[in-house]
Amino acid sequence: MSHPRHELDPVIHSPARFSIMALLSSVERADFRFVRDTVQVSDSGLSQHLTTLDKAGYIEIRKGQAGRRTTTWLTATAAGKAAFTAHLETLNRIAASPAPEAEETRP
């Protein structure tokens, strides 16, 4: 039996991407600035993480006008929400699993 850590999604496992997916999984959509400020990353850092999530098919990125300003809207896809849920369930299984009994060693 292999350890459940092998089931963790390497795309989501990064702390910043995990935070982004947690946020986007709980809302219909969010704009770039809101995600940046909530997750507390730089514009360039967020852009890099979004590119990774987009390539994996976990988010959708759309640009639109909000008044005179162009806004970037972010949405978690169904596949992204499912991947995030599976990743979270795996983390919870790891956290809940009892430590194997080890022989006590004495110096």
C-alpha positions as CSV (number, residue, x, y, z in Angstrom):
1,M,0.0,0.0,0.0
2,S,1.5,3.3,-1.0
3,H,1.4,6.5,1.1
4,P,-1.5,8.8,0.3
5,R,0.9,11.7,-0.4
6,H,1.4,10.1,-3.8
7,E,-2.2,11.1,-4.6
8,L,-1.6,14.8,-3.9
9,D,-1.9,17.0,-7.0
10,P,1.5,18.6,-7.7
11,V,-0.3,21.5,-9.5
12,I,-2.4,22.4,-6.5
13,H,0.1,21.5,-3.8
14,S,2.0,24.8,-4.0
15,P,0.8,26.9,-1.0
16,A,-0.1,29.8,-3.3
17,R,-2.0,27.7,-5.9
18,F,-3.7,25.8,-3.1
19,S,-4.9,29.2,-1.7
20,I,-6.0,30.4,-5.1
21,M,-8.0,27.2,-5.7
22,A,-9.6,27.3,-2.2
23,L,-10.7,30.9,-3.0
24,L,-12.0,30.2,-6.5
25,S,-13.7,27.0,-5.4
26,S,-15.9,29.0,-3.0
27,V,-17.0,31.7,-5.3
28,E,-18.7,31.9,-8.8
29,R,-15.8,34.2,-10.1
30,A,-13.3,36.7,-8.7
31,D,-11.3,39.4,-10.3
32,F,-7.5,39.4,-10.5
33,R,-7.0,42.1,-7.9
34,F,-9.3,40.5,-5.3
35,V,-7.4,37.2,-5.6
36,R,-4.0,38.9,-5.5
37,D,-4.9,40.8,-2.4
38,T,-6.6,37.9,-0.6
39,V,-3.8,35.4,-1.3
40,Q,-1.2,38.1,-0.7
41,V,1.0,37.6,-3.8
42,S,2.5,40.0,-6.3
43,D,0.9,40.6,-9.7
44,S,3.7,38.7,-11.4
45,G,3.6,35.8,-8.9
46,L,-0.2,35.5,-9.3
47,S,0.1,35.6,-13.1
48,Q,2.6,32.7,-13.0
49,H,0.4,30.6,-10.8
50,L,-2.7,31.4,-12.9
51,T,-0.8,30.2,-16.0
52,T,0.0,26.9,-14.4
53,L,-3.6,26.4,-13.2
54,D,-5.0,27.4,-16.6
55,K,-2.7,25.0,-18.5
56,A,-3.9,22.2,-16.1
57,G,-7.5,23.1,-17.0
58,Y,-8.3,24.0,-13.4
59,I,-9.3,27.7,-14.0
60,E,-10.7,29.9,-16.7
61,I,-9.3,33.3,-17.3
62,R,-11.5,35.9,-19.0
63,K,-10.9,39.6,-19.7
64,G,-13.7,42.1,-19.8
65,Q,-14.5,45.7,-19.4
66,A,-15.6,47.1,-16.0
67,G,-16.3,50.7,-16.8
68,R,-13.2,52.1,-18.5
69,R,-10.9,49.5,-17.0
70,T,-10.1,46.0,-18.3
71,T,-10.7,43.4,-15.6
72,T,-9.4,39.9,-15.5
73,W,-12.0,37.4,-14.2
74,L,-11.0,34.1,-12.8
75,T,-13.3,31.0,-12.4
76,A,-12.5,27.5,-11.2
77,T,-13.6,24.9,-13.7
78,A,-15.5,21.8,-12.8
79,A,-12.3,19.8,-13.3
80,G,-10.5,22.3,-11.0
81,K,-13.1,22.1,-8.3
82,A,-12.9,18.3,-8.5
83,A,-9.1,18.3,-8.3
84,F,-9.1,20.7,-5.4
85,T,-11.7,18.6,-3.5
86,A,-9.7,15.4,-4.1
87,H,-6.4,17.1,-3.0
88,L,-8.1,18.4,0.2
89,E,-9.5,14.9,0.9
90,T,-6.1,13.4,0.6
91,L,-4.6,16.0,2.9
92,N,-7.3,15.2,5.4
93,R,-6.6,11.5,5.1
94,I,-2.9,12.1,5.7
95,A,-3.7,14.3,8.8
96,A,-6.1,11.7,10.2
97,S,-4.0,8.6,9.7
98,P,-2.5,7.2,12.9
99,A,1.3,7.1,13.2
100,P,2.6,3.6,12.8
101,E,3.8,2.1,16.0
102,A,7.6,2.2,16.2
103,E,9.9,0.4,18.4
104,E,11.2,2.6,21.2
105,T,14.9,3.2,20.9
106,R,17.1,4.3,23.7
107,P,20.4,6.0,23.4
